[in-house]
Amino acid sequence: MPDTPTRRRRAGSVATHAVLSLGALVMVFPFLWQLLTALKTLAETSRVPPTFLPDHWNRTSFQEVFTALPFREMLTNSVLNTLGRTLGQLVFCSLAGYAFARMRFWGRDVLFGLFLSVLMVPGSLLVLPQYDIVQRLGLLNSAPALFLPGMFSAFGTFMLRQFFLTLPTELEEAARIDGAGPFRIFWSVMLPLVRPALAALAVITAMWSWNDLLWPLVVNTDPQKMPISAGLTSLEGQYETNYPVMMAGSLIASLPMLLVYVFLQRHFVQSVALSGSKS
């Protein structure tokens, strides 16, 4: 017979795994419901009470989504939008975060406070001035109109600044002794050390860019220039919505972000652990 402490640890482990399994089921259930809805007929999706499994497994919704929308063009626009915003934020926010964290110049703290004040402004208030800028540049209904305003963020600057602050100053001093300049220190010494933070920012920015809806609907009204997030809204009719086709399109559109998270999951978790262990 195992002793009481061992039995308690086993009971605690079983309870922990049960709670985690229940949480995983809750998280996975919307995706499962999405898949099952895409495999139903339109009549089944409107049935009351709703059914969990389809009576007739209908796979044509995954084909119809490519004919109901310029799906390939929209996916391409989403990829360009996501890549443009993500790469832009990794470059500009890392440069700004490094400058605010490691370089000394007049008015640095005041300027950083102004940067943080942007976080208190709702994003919807910035739509009109950003639209006016894009219109004056003649970029409406184009791919650059999607990602140019999102290539920099105060959140990304603040996040990377906090990570740069945790790095020891001895690394910079050793690099200066070896004759490295400010940019060489940033690129070769400091930037590789904040790789987990860059991966976390990349995941956050990619998911936000891929799912962005308001800005693409404002600047790109041409379906050929819309990302998939905006294009799927056109499937919602005034009197009737083809839910199987919409769910099929949403499921296909969510797969790239799942792959991004799978590939960057290790770095993302590592960045969260580091942010909680360093002051």
Backbone as CSV, one residue per row, in Angstrom:
resi,resn,N_x,N_y,N_z,CA_x,CA_y,CA_z,C_x,C_y,C_z
1,MET,0.840,-1.199,0.000,0.000,0.000,0.000,0.876,1.251,0.000
2,PRO,0.691,2.158,-0.939,1.474,3.385,-0.947,1.110,4.235,0.246
3,ASP,2.083,5.011,0.706,1.832,5.853,1.869,0.903,6.994,1.491
4,THR,0.422,7.700,2.531,-0.572,8.757,2.323,-0.054,9.910,1.469
5,PRO,1.179,10.436,1.677,1.659,11.529,0.816,1.700,11.159,-0.662
6,THR,2.120,9.908,-0.958,2.167,9.478,-2.356,0.772,9.424,-2.954
7,ARG,-0.182,8.911,-2.199,-1.562,8.829,-2.687,-2.121,10.230,-2.904
8,ARG,-1.771,11.165,-2.042,-2.254,12.534,-2.219,-1.669,13.172,-3.474
9,ARG,-0.385,12.898,-3.716,0.229,13.454,-4.921,-0.417,12.877,-6.170
10,ARG,-0.706,11.574,-6.161,-1.360,10.956,-7.319,-2.764,11.520,-7.512
11,ALA,-3.486,11.691,-6.395,-4.837,12.258,-6.510,-4.776,13.694,-7.037
12,GLY,-3.781,14.438,-6.547,-3.630,15.806,-7.052,-3.272,15.838,-8.519
13,SER,-2.435,14.914,-8.967,-2.061,14.842,-10.378,-3.256,14.493,-11.253
14,VAL,-4.068,13.522,-10.780,-5.269,13.152,-11.536,-6.235,14.324,-11.629
15,ALA,-6.426,15.050,-10.526,-7.332,16.203,-10.532,-6.815,17.288,-11.463
16,THR,-5.483,17.513,-11.448,-4.898,18.533,-12.323,-5.097,18.180,-13.786
17,HIS,-4.822,16.919,-14.135,-4.998,16.498,-15.525,-6.468,16.543,-15.931
18,ALA,-7.369,16.262,-15.014,-8.796,16.323,-15.339,-9.224,17.755,-15.642
19,VAL,-8.753,18.693,-14.821,-9.098,20.104,-15.046,-8.493,20.599,-16.354
20,LEU,-7.228,20.231,-16.621,-6.581,20.653,-17.866,-7.267,20.031,-19.083
21,SER,-7.684,18.777,-18.962,-8.387,18.124,-20.076,-9.721,18.795,-20.340
22,LEU,-10.421,19.171,-19.272,-11.689,19.873,-19.439,-11.469,21.228,-20.100
23,GLY,-10.416,21.941,-19.675,-10.106,23.222,-20.303,-9.738,23.072,-21.767
24,ALA,-8.975,22.015,-22.095,-8.622,21.770,-23.498,-9.858,21.466,-24.334
25,LEU,-10.794,20.706,-23.756,-12.029,20.396,-24.473,-12.840,21.661,-24.739
26,VAL,-12.893,22.548,-23.756,-13.622,23.808,-23.940,-12.983,24.637,-25.046
27,MET,-11.640,24.641,-25.114,-10.950,25.421,-26.131,-11.102,24.815,-27.516
28,VAL,-11.138,23.493,-27.601,-11.198,22.823,-28.904,-12.626,22.758,-29.440
29,PHE,-13.616,22.802,-28.551,-14.999,22.612,-28.977,-15.447,23.589,-30.066
30,PRO,-15.120,24.915,-29.994,-15.550,25.809,-31.088,-15.003,25.400,-32.447
31,PHE,-13.754,24.926,-32.499,-13.194,24.467,-33.769,-13.895,23.202,-34.252
32,LEU,-14.226,22.307,-33.323,-14.951,21.096,-33.701,-16.341,21.440,-34.223
33,TRP,-17.021,22.366,-33.558,-18.353,22.788,-34.005,-18.264,23.471,-35.372
34,GLN,-17.217,24.236,-35.584,-16.998,24.886,-36.868,-16.840,23.861,-37.978
35,LEU,-16.057,22.827,-37.726,-15.849,21.780,-38.723,-17.138,21.024,-39.006
36,LEU,-17.870,20.665,-37.955,-19.114,19.922,-38.151,-20.161,20.767,-38.858
37,THR,-20.198,22.071,-38.587,-21.137,22.953,-39.291,-20.799,23.044,-40.768
38,ALA,-19.501,23.079,-41.089,-19.091,23.128,-42.489,-19.472,21.862,-43.237
39,LEU,-19.630,20.753,-42.519,-19.985,19.474,-43.153,-21.483,19.223,-43.173
40,LYS,-22.286,20.178,-42.684,-23.737,20.053,-42.712,-24.312,20.742,-43.946
41,THR,-25.574,20.460,-44.201,-26.294,21.200,-45.230,-26.848,22.489,-44.624
42,LEU,-27.267,23.404,-45.486,-27.809,24.663,-44.989,-29.065,24.444,-44.158
43,ALA,-29.886,23.475,-44.540,-31.101,23.194,-43.775,-30.778,22.677,-42.382
44,GLU,-29.738,21.869,-42.259,-29.373,21.329,-40.946,-28.855,22.414,-40.015
45,THR,-28.167,23.405,-40.549,-27.642,24.465,-39.691,-28.744,25.354,-39.135
46,SER,-29.914,25.340,-39.782,-31.035,26.159,-39.307,-32.023,25.365,-38.473
47,ARG,-31.713,24.123,-38.199,-32.646,23.266,-37.477,-32.704,23.639,-35.999
48,VAL,-33.899,23.582,-35.440,-34.113,23.850,-34.015,-34.827,22.645,-33.413
49,PRO,-34.247,22.026,-32.379,-32.938,22.324,-31.768,-31.798,21.879,-32.677
50,PRO,-30.616,22.480,-32.518,-29.498,22.127,-33.401,-29.004,20.715,-33.138
51,THR,-28.461,20.114,-34.166,-27.879,18.772,-34.048,-26.364,18.880,-34.010
52,PHE,-25.747,17.950,-33.297,-24.290,17.994,-33.167,-23.614,17.392,-34.391
53,LEU,-24.001,16.176,-34.759,-23.437,15.524,-35.932,-24.352,15.720,-37.131
54,PRO,-23.783,15.931,-38.321,-24.628,16.090,-39.512,-25.292,14.776,-39.913
55,ASP,-26.517,14.888,-40.416,-27.205,13.702,-40.932,-26.570,13.226,-42.234
56,HIS,-26.189,14.183,-43.047,-25.543,13.880,-44.334,-24.236,14.675,-44.387
57,TRP,-23.127,13.961,-44.519,-21.813,14.610,-44.514,-21.606,15.319,-45.848
58,ASN,-21.694,16.623,-45.812,-21.637,17.443,-47.024,-20.264,18.098,-47.130
59,ARG,-19.487,17.697,-48.107,-18.134,18.237,-48.286,-18.066,19.330,-49.350
60,THR,-19.184,19.645,-49.959,-19.158,20.610,-51.061,-18.931,22.050,-50.574
61,SER,-19.127,22.299,-49.278,-18.928,23.658,-48.769,-17.487,24.113,-48.952
62,PHE,-16.546,23.189,-48.830,-15.139,23.536,-49.003,-14.818,23.854,-50.469
63,GLN,-15.626,23.369,-51.389,-15.457,23.722,-52.795,-16.188,25.015,-53.132
64,GLU,-17.358,25.195,-52.533,-18.151,26.388,-52.844,-17.489,27.676,-52.363
65,VAL,-16.693,27.594,-51.304,-16.086,28.809,-50.785,-15.107,29.400,-51.793
66,PHE,-14.512,28.577,-52.651,-13.589,29.076,-53.662,-14.316,29.675,-54.853
67,THR,-15.596,29.370,-55.016,-16.387,29.976,-56.090,-17.213,31.159,-55.597
68,ALA,-17.600,31.147,-54.328,-18.376,32.263,-53.784,-17.518,33.499,-53.571
69,LEU,-16.218,33.309,-53.370,-15.301,34.416,-53.114,-14.047,34.241,-53.964
70,PRO,-13.346,35.336,-54.272,-11.988,35.194,-54.834,-11.033,34.762,-53.728
71,PHE,-11.181,33.521,-53.292,-10.563,33.065,-52.049,-9.042,33.084,-52.135
72,ARG,-8.491,32.669,-53.263,-7.031,32.643,-53.374,-6.449,34.048,-53.313
73,GLU,-7.093,34.998,-53.986,-6.610,36.377,-53.937,-6.720,36.950,-52.525
74,MET,-7.815,36.608,-51.835,-7.980,37.106,-50.469,-6.960,36.501,-49.520
75,LEU,-6.666,35.226,-49.691,-5.630,34.607,-48.871,-4.270,35.256,-49.139
76,THR,-3.988,35.559,-50.391,-2.733,36.239,-50.731,-2.663,37.607,-50.078
77,ASN,-3.772,38.348,-50.119,-3.800,39.659,-49.466,-3.603,39.542,-47.961
78,SER,-4.191,38.515,-47.351,-4.007,38.306,-45.915,-2.553,37.992,-45.585
79,VAL,-1.919,37.177,-46.419,-0.512,36.837,-46.190,0.368,38.081,-46.318
80,LEU,0.126,38.898,-47.361,0.911,40.122,-47.538,0.688,41.086,-46.377
81,ASN,-0.570,41.217,-45.946,-0.880,42.089,-44.819,-0.172,41.628,-43.550
82,THR,-0.242,40.335,-43.284,0.368,39.794,-42.070,1.886,39.893,-42.105
83,LEU,2.488,39.546,-43.240,3.944,39.627,-43.349,4.425,41.068,-43.249
84,GLY,3.720,41.988,-43.913,4.134,43.391,-43.876,4.081,43.965,-42.479
85,ARG,2.986,43.733,-41.774,2.858,44.264,-40.417,3.845,43.603,-39.462
86,THR,3.976,42.288,-39.569,4.846,41.571,-38.633,6.301,41.965,-38.823
87,LEU,6.789,41.956,-40.061,8.176,42.329,-40.309,8.423,43.783,-39.935
88,GLY,7.456,44.661,-40.249,7.613,46.065,-39.894,7.716,46.269,-38.393
89,GLN,6.872,45.590,-37.638,6.921,45.758,-36.189,8.193,45.162,-35.592
90,LEU,8.651,44.041,-36.129,9.885,43.469,-35.614,11.066,44.408,-35.843
91,VAL,11.096,45.084,-36.976,12.210,45.992,-37.282,12.091,47.287,-36.498
92,PHE,10.969,47.981,-36.651,10.847,49.317,-36.063,10.705,49.267,-34.542
93,CYS,9.942,48.315,-34.041,9.761,48.238,-32.586,11.026,47.781,-31.878
94,SER,11.812,46.912,-32.503,13.074,46.510,-31.884,14.060,47.668,-31.861
95,LEU,14.115,48.448,-32.920,14.998,49.618,-32.936,14.575,50.636,-31.891
96,ALA,13.277,50.937,-31.851,12.790,51.916,-30.881,12.927,51.408,-29.457
97,GLY,12.613,50.135,-29.235,12.741,49.580,-27.898,14.174,49.583,-27.405
98,TYR,15.109,49.285,-28.296,16.521,49.324,-27.912,16.962,50.753,-27.591
99,ALA,16.522,51.707,-28.377,16.899,53.100,-28.133,16.359,53.592,-26.792
100,PHE,15.109,53.279,-26.489,14.527,53.727,-25.223,15.132,53.003,-24.023
101,ALA,15.634,51.786,-24.214,16.145,51.005,-23.094,17.630,51.225,-22.841
102,ARG,18.450,51.348,-23.898,19.897,51.304,-23.727,20.614,52.592,-24.096
103,MET,19.969,53.498,-24.787,20.632,54.732,-25.218,20.122,55.903,-24.385
104,ARG,21.012,56.843,-24.132,20.677,58.024,-23.341,20.667,59.255,-24.242
105,PHE,19.541,59.950,-24.243,19.422,61.189,-25.013,18.415,62.078,-24.314
106,TRP,18.472,63.358,-24.642,17.639,64.347,-23.967,16.156,64.100,-24.283
107,GLY,15.323,64.088,-23.243,13.886,63.913,-23.410,13.457,62.489,-23.659
108,ARG,14.329,61.516,-23.345,14.002,60.117,-23.638,12.771,59.646,-22.874
109,ASP,12.726,59.925,-21.571,11.609,59.450,-20.757,10.301,60.145,-21.118
110,VAL,10.384,61.434,-21.454,9.178,62.166,-21.853,8.641,61.611,-23.167
111,LEU,9.547,61.376,-24.104,9.128,60.831,-25.403,8.539,59.439,-25.250
112,PHE,9.138,58.637,-24.363,8.594,57.294,-24.143,7.218,57.368,-23.497
113,GLY,7.014,58.329,-22.601,5.684,58.522,-22.019,4.647,58.882,-23.071
114,LEU,5.053,59.686,-24.059,4.136,60.008,-25.150,3.806,58.771,-25.976
115,PHE,4.796,57.904,-26.155,4.555,56.657,-26.870,3.519,55.820,-26.129
116,LEU,3.682,55.701,-24.819,2.755,54.892,-24.044,1.356,55.490,-24.023
117,SER,1.249,56.799,-24.149,-0.082,57.426,-24.145,-0.920,56.978,-25.330
118,VAL,-0.261,56.525,-26.391,-1.002,56.028,-27.553,-1.815,54.794,-27.186
119,LEU,-1.342,54.017,-26.216,-2.065,52.813,-25.805,-3.409,53.136,-25.184
120,MET,-3.584,54.357,-24.693,-4.851,54.752,-24.080,-5.857,55.278,-25.091
121,VAL,-5.447,55.406,-26.350,-6.335,55.912,-27.400,-6.979,54.728,-28.111
122,PRO,-8.300,54.645,-28.180,-8.944,53.542,-28.916,-8.517,53.537,-30.376
123,GLY,-8.276,52.345,-30.890,-7.813,52.233,-32.268,-8.793,52.783,-33.281
124,SER,-10.086,52.745,-32.971,-11.084,53.255,-33.920,-10.954,54.751,-34.146
125,LEU,-10.388,55.487,-33.169,-10.213,56.924,-33.335,-9.111,57.260,-34.338
126,LEU,-8.241,56.306,-34.606,-7.142,56.537,-35.541,-7.498,56.189,-36.977
127,VAL,-8.681,55.641,-37.188,-9.053,55.193,-38.533,-9.154,56.374,-39.495
128,LEU,-9.812,57.452,-39.091,-10.010,58.595,-39.993,-8.693,59.262,-40.392
129,PRO,-7.809,59.618,-39.449,-6.541,60.210,-39.898,-5.692,59.256,-40.725
130,GLN,-5.688,57.978,-40.382,-4.928,57.028,-41.179,-5.518,56.879,-42.578
131,TYR,-6.836,56.880,-42.670,-7.487,56.807,-43.981,-7.141,58.030,-44.823
132,ASP,-7.119,59.197,-44.195,-6.789,60.421,-44.928,-5.359,60.355,-45.460
133,ILE,-4.433,59.834,-44.665,-3.044,59.714,-45.117,-2.933,58.738,-46.284
134,VAL,-3.595,57.583,-46.154,-3.534,56.579,-47.218,-4.178,57.109,-48.497
135,GLN,-5.274,57.850,-48.360,-5.934,58.421,-49.529,-5.043,59.438,-50.226
136,ARG,-4.375,60.296,-49.455,-3.487,61.293,-50.051,-2.288,60.646,-50.742
137,LEU,-1.879,59.488,-50.252,-0.785,58.768,-50.897,-1.239,57.990,-52.128
138,GLY,-2.552,57.933,-52.367,-3.081,57.213,-53.513,-2.969,55.710,-53.398
139,LEU,-3.103,55.185,-52.179,-2.908,53.757,-51.934,-4.194,53.009,-51.616
140,LEU,-5.358,53.648,-51.797,-6.611,52.941,-51.535,-6.753,51.753,-52.475
141,ASN,-7.369,50.687,-51.972,-7.548,49.453,-52.735,-6.212,48.907,-53.234
142,SER,-5.263,48.816,-52.320,-3.952,48.251,-52.646,-3.452,47.471,-51.440
143,ALA,-2.480,46.604,-51.662,-1.910,45.813,-50.572,-1.178,46.671,-49.544
144,PRO,-0.383,47.688,-49.961,0.283,48.519,-48.939,-0.679,49.235,-48.010
145,ALA,-1.890,49.543,-48.486,-2.861,50.224,-47.615,-3.238,49.356,-46.427
146,LEU,-3.129,48.039,-46.560,-3.503,47.153,-45.471,-2.484,47.166,-44.338
147,PHE,-1.179,47.154,-44.684,-0.177,46.936,-43.640,0.636,48.162,-43.261
148,LEU,0.626,49.233,-44.062,1.462,50.388,-43.735,1.140,51.002,-42.366
149,PRO,-0.136,51.261,-42.029,-0.393,51.859,-40.700,-0.087,50.933,-39.530
150,GLY,0.035,49.639,-39.766,0.258,48.696,-38.680,1.684,48.202,-38.564
151,MET,2.630,48.879,-39.218,4.014,48.431,-39.186,4.759,48.902,-37.938
152,PHE,4.086,49.636,-37.077,4.699,50.105,-35.842,3.616,50.161,-34.781
153,SER,3.986,49.883,-33.534,3.017,49.937,-32.443,3.717,50.315,-31.151
154,ALA,3.005,51.056,-30.317,3.536,51.417,-29.001,3.654,50.183,-28.110
155,PHE,2.735,49.248,-28.271,2.796,48.019,-27.461,4.066,47.233,-27.759
156,GLY,4.395,47.055,-29.055,5.598,46.327,-29.419,6.855,47.017,-28.916
157,THR,6.878,48.346,-28.983,8.026,49.095,-28.472,8.177,48.908,-26.969
158,PHE,7.069,49.010,-26.245,7.117,48.826,-24.795,7.553,47.413,-24.431
159,MET,7.037,46.434,-25.122,7.353,45.038,-24.814,8.838,44.756,-25.010
160,LEU,9.394,45.182,-26.147,10.801,44.913,-26.413,11.706,45.768,-25.531
161,ARG,11.274,46.969,-25.196,12.061,47.795,-24.282,12.236,47.085,-22.944
162,GLN,11.173,46.478,-22.432,11.268,45.792,-21.150,12.255,44.634,-21.206
163,PHE,12.328,43.952,-22.334,13.280,42.852,-22.456,14.708,43.372,-22.593
164,PHE,14.890,44.453,-23.341,16.229,45.021,-23.465,16.751,45.520,-22.114
165,LEU,15.854,45.990,-21.250,16.271,46.479,-19.940,16.838,45.369,-19.054
166,THR,16.434,44.134,-19.301,16.895,43.031,-18.456,18.291,42.545,-18.828
167,LEU,18.840,42.987,-19.953,20.150,42.506,-20.382,21.253,43.230,-19.609
168,PRO,22.310,42.534,-19.244,23.391,43.167,-18.467,24.169,44.177,-19.298
169,THR,24.574,45.263,-18.655,25.339,46.309,-19.347,26.751,45.844,-19.689
170,GLU,27.245,44.796,-19.024,28.599,44.312,-19.308,28.742,43.843,-20.755
171,LEU,27.656,43.374,-21.346,27.724,42.938,-22.738,28.018,44.107,-23.665
172,GLU,27.353,45.234,-23.430,27.613,46.417,-24.247,29.035,46.925,-24.040
173,GLU,29.490,46.959,-22.788,30.826,47.459,-22.500,31.894,46.586,-23.166
174,ALA,31.706,45.276,-23.138,32.665,44.387,-23.798,32.660,44.595,-25.302
175,ALA,31.489,44.828,-25.880,31.411,45.060,-27.316,32.062,46.381,-27.699
176,ARG,31.891,47.402,-26.874,32.530,48.687,-27.159,34.049,48.576,-27.086
177,ILE,34.542,47.803,-26.135,35.986,47.607,-26.031,36.528,46.932,-27.292
178,ASP,35.731,46.037,-27.857,36.142,45.362,-29.093,35.975,46.236,-30.323
179,GLY,35.473,47.460,-30.147,35.354,48.390,-31.260,34.024,48.388,-31.977
180,ALA,32.997,47.782,-31.395,31.681,47.740,-32.043,30.939,49.043,-31.828
181,GLY,30.245,49.492,-32.868,29.438,50.691,-32.779,28.054,50.396,-32.249
182,PRO,27.209,51.442,-32.084,25.860,51.233,-31.521,25.020,50.246,-32.327
183,PHE,25.030,50.381,-33.665,24.197,49.483,-34.456,24.741,48.060,-34.428
184,ARG,26.071,47.910,-34.420,26.657,46.571,-34.359,26.331,45.907,-33.026
185,ILE,26.357,46.684,-31.947,25.987,46.139,-30.643,24.531,45.692,-30.649
186,PHE,23.667,46.530,-31.235,22.248,46.178,-31.303,22.031,44.919,-32.123
187,TRP,22.635,44.842,-33.292,22.353,43.764,-34.233,23.021,42.446,-33.829
188,SER,24.269,42.505,-33.392,25.037,41.283,-33.164,25.031,40.805,-31.723
189,VAL,24.803,41.710,-30.773,24.889,41.341,-29.367,23.518,41.288,-28.708
190,MET,22.780,42.395,-28.800,21.542,42.518,-28.045,20.354,41.816,-28.702
191,LEU,20.192,41.988,-30.002,19.002,41.454,-30.670,18.886,39.935,-30.560
192,PRO,19.986,39.159,-30.719,19.829,37.701,-30.555,19.379,37.281,-29.161
193,LEU,19.655,38.105,-28.143,19.301,37.740,-26.781,17.821,37.946,-26.476
194,VAL,17.124,38.725,-27.301,15.689,38.947,-27.089,14.875,38.189,-28.129
195,ARG,15.430,37.109,-28.643,14.724,36.323,-29.656,13.372,35.801,-29.165
196,PRO,13.249,35.321,-27.929,11.914,34.907,-27.471,10.892,36.040,-27.499
197,ALA,11.316,37.248,-27.137,10.390,38.386,-27.181,9.999,38.714,-28.613
198,LEU,10.941,38.611,-29.533,10.621,38.847,-30.948,9.626,37.812,-31.461
199,ALA,9.807,36.552,-31.044,8.867,35.513,-31.461,7.481,35.770,-30.889
200,ALA,7.415,36.196,-29.628,6.119,36.497,-29.022,5.446,37.660,-29.730
201,LEU,6.218,38.714,-30.027,5.649,39.856,-30.745,5.201,39.449,-32.145
202,ALA,5.954,38.555,-32.788,5.578,38.089,-34.123,4.252,37.337,-34.084
203,VAL,4.068,36.473,-33.079,2.817,35.721,-32.968,1.645,36.660,-32.700
204,ILE,1.824,37.593,-31.761,0.742,38.518,-31.418,0.371,39.388,-32.610
205,THR,1.381,39.931,-33.295,1.122,40.804,-34.441,0.497,40.038,-35.594
206,ALA,0.984,38.821,-35.843,0.437,38.025,-36.942,-1.032,37.696,-36.712
207,MET,-1.372,37.293,-35.494,-2.770,36.967,-35.201,-3.647,38.204,-35.287
208,TRP,-3.160,39.325,-34.765,-3.941,40.556,-34.838,-4.117,41.017,-36.285
209,SER,-3.074,40.900,-37.092,-3.144,41.325,-38.491,-4.051,40.410,-39.300
210,TRP,-3.940,39.116,-39.056,-4.742,38.152,-39.828,-6.229,38.323,-39.548
211,ASN,-6.574,38.665,-38.312,-7.982,38.775,-37.923,-8.526,40.195,-38.002
212,ASP,-7.699,41.153,-38.400,-8.160,42.540,-38.457,-9.303,42.673,-39.457
213,LEU,-10.344,43.393,-39.048,-11.540,43.503,-39.875,-11.882,44.940,-40.236
214,LEU,-11.837,45.850,-39.263,-12.298,47.215,-39.489,-11.470,47.935,-40.540
215,TRP,-10.147,47.939,-40.369,-9.297,48.699,-41.290,-9.371,48.170,-42.731
216,PRO,-9.316,46.861,-42.990,-9.449,46.391,-44.378,-10.787,46.749,-45.010
217,LEU,-11.866,46.749,-44.230,-13.159,47.128,-44.790,-13.204,48.603,-45.163
218,VAL,-12.401,49.425,-44.497,-12.416,50.866,-44.757,-11.588,51.214,-45.997
219,VAL,-10.383,50.658,-46.109,-9.463,51.106,-47.161,-9.574,50.292,-48.449
220,ASN,-10.023,49.058,-48.377,-10.096,48.210,-49.566,-11.520,47.720,-49.758
221,THR,-12.220,48.333,-50.680,-13.592,47.930,-50.989,-13.660,46.971,-52.173
222,ASP,-12.576,46.817,-52.902,-12.514,45.875,-54.013,-12.321,44.470,-53.468
223,PRO,-13.221,43.514,-53.788,-13.056,42.150,-53.263,-11.718,41.519,-53.623
224,GLN,-11.148,41.894,-54.775,-9.865,41.328,-55.172,-8.729,41.808,-54.281
225,LYS,-8.940,42.915,-53.563,-7.901,43.486,-52.710,-8.184,43.286,-51.227
226,MET,-9.272,42.625,-50.900,-9.618,42.402,-49.500,-8.854,41.215,-48.932
227,PRO,-8.537,41.246,-47.648,-8.045,40.031,-46.986,-9.199,39.096,-46.683
228,ILE,-8.879,37.908,-46.262,-9.923,36.913,-46.047,-10.824,37.284,-44.880
229,SER,-10.311,38.001,-43.884,-11.146,38.398,-42.748,-12.288,39.299,-43.184
230,ALA,-12.016,40.200,-44.118,-13.067,41.078,-44.628,-13.921,40.377,-45.677
231,GLY,-13.313,39.498,-46.449,-14.069,38.827,-47.498,-15.130,37.888,-46.955
232,LEU,-14.863,37.238,-45.829,-15.849,36.314,-45.269,-17.111,37.030,-44.818
233,THR,-17.020,38.307,-44.495,-18.219,39.037,-44.079,-19.218,39.193,-45.214
234,SER,-18.742,39.136,-46.452,-19.659,39.266,-47.587,-20.549,38.045,-47.751
235,LEU,-20.220,36.933,-47.078,-21.066,35.747,-47.146,-22.304,35.871,-46.268
236,GLU,-22.317,36.876,-45.407,-23.472,37.075,-44.537,-24.532,37.889,-45.281
237,GLY,-25.623,37.251,-45.628,-26.673,37.905,-46.386,-27.634,38.676,-45.507
238,GLN,-28.473,39.492,-46.137,-29.442,40.284,-45.380,-30.557,39.413,-44.820
239,TYR,-30.963,38.401,-45.574,-32.073,37.555,-45.147,-31.633,36.117,-44.858
240,GLU,-30.549,35.687,-45.430,-30.095,34.324,-45.237,-28.581,34.273,-45.336
241,THR,-27.967,33.464,-44.494,-26.514,33.307,-44.486,-26.179,31.845,-44.715
242,ASN,-25.269,31.617,-45.639,-24.836,30.259,-45.931,-23.763,29.863,-44.911
243,TYR,-24.229,29.355,-43.778,-23.313,29.048,-42.679,-22.311,27.946,-43.002
244,PRO,-22.679,26.880,-43.711,-21.664,25.869,-44.033,-20.499,26.432,-44.836
245,VAL,-20.802,27.266,-45.832,-19.722,27.861,-46.630,-18.901,28.835,-45.788
246,MET,-19.579,29.619,-44.950,-18.860,30.566,-44.090,-17.946,29.832,-43.109
247,MET,-18.442,28.740,-42.513,-17.617,27.982,-41.579,-16.460,27.292,-42.292
248,ALA,-16.703,26.829,-43.509,-15.617,26.209,-44.269,-14.532,27.231,-44.582
249,GLY,-14.937,28.430,-45.002,-13.956,29.474,-45.272,-13.217,29.907,-44.022
250,SER,-13.934,30.016,-42.908,-13.285,30.402,-41.651,-12.295,29.347,-41.192
251,LEU,-12.648,28.082,-41.388,-11.756,27.000,-40.980,-10.474,27.012,-41.806
252,ILE,-10.609,27.187,-43.111,-9.422,27.250,-43.966,-8.579,28.472,-43.616
253,ALA,-9.250,29.596,-43.331,-8.525,30.827,-43.028,-7.786,30.751,-41.697
254,SER,-8.241,29.929,-40.776,-7.593,29.830,-39.464,-6.386,28.900,-39.459
255,LEU,-6.247,28.055,-40.470,-5.142,27.096,-40.481,-3.763,27.756,-40.510
256,PRO,-3.533,28.816,-41.316,-2.181,29.423,-41.298,-1.771,29.929,-39.928
257,MET,-2.696,30.519,-39.166,-2.345,31.026,-37.846,-2.047,29.888,-36.870
258,LEU,-2.732,28.771,-37.037,-2.428,27.613,-36.197,-1.020,27.099,-36.478
259,LEU,-0.629,27.099,-37.744,0.716,26.660,-38.095,1.765,27.623,-37.551
260,VAL,1.484,28.926,-37.627,2.425,29.913,-37.081,2.629,29.688,-35.597
261,TYR,1.546,29.456,-34.882,1.669,29.248,-33.438,2.401,27.953,-33.121
262,VAL,2.163,26.908,-33.909,2.843,25.636,-33.657,4.353,25.792,-33.820
263,PHE,4.783,26.516,-34.865,6.208,26.669,-35.119,6.875,27.602,-34.101
264,LEU,6.147,28.597,-33.601,6.734,29.577,-32.679,6.291,29.371,-31.241
265,GLN,5.648,28.259,-30.950,5.107,28.038,-29.612,6.207,28.006,-28.550
266,ARG,7.314,27.353,-28.849,8.391,27.230,-27.869,8.938,28.607,-27.488
267,HIS,9.173,29.460,-28.489,9.685,30.798,-28.211,8.647,31.639,-27.487
268,PHE,7.391,31.463,-27.844,6.330,32.252,-27.210,6.229,31.917,-25.726
269,VAL,6.232,30.627,-25.396,6.155,30.213,-23.999,7.402,30.662,-23.243
270,GLN,8.551,30.582,-23.902,9.802,31.000,-23.258,9.776,32.490,-22.940
271,SER,9.218,33.301,-23.827,9.161,34.739,-23.581,8.241,35.051,-22.406
272,VAL,7.144,34.323,-22.291,6.250,34.532,-21.158,6.938,34.147,-19.860
273,ALA,7.699,33.047,-19.869,8.413,32.619,-18.668,9.487,33.628,-18.276
274,LEU,10.191,34.159,-19.269,11.237,35.135,-18.970,10.656,36.439,-18.447
275,SER,9.531,36.866,-19.020,8.923,38.118,-18.556,8.431,38.008,-17.116
276,GLY,8.108,36.799,-16.677,7.645,36.632,-15.314,8.757,36.380,-14.312
277,SER,9.962,36.080,-14.812,11.063,35.767,-13.905,12.080,36.880,-13.774
278,LYS,11.966,37.912,-14.617,12.924,39.006,-14.581,12.227,40.281,-14.226
279,SER,12.862,41.133,-13.499,12.281,42.410,-13.114,12.838,43.499,-13.999
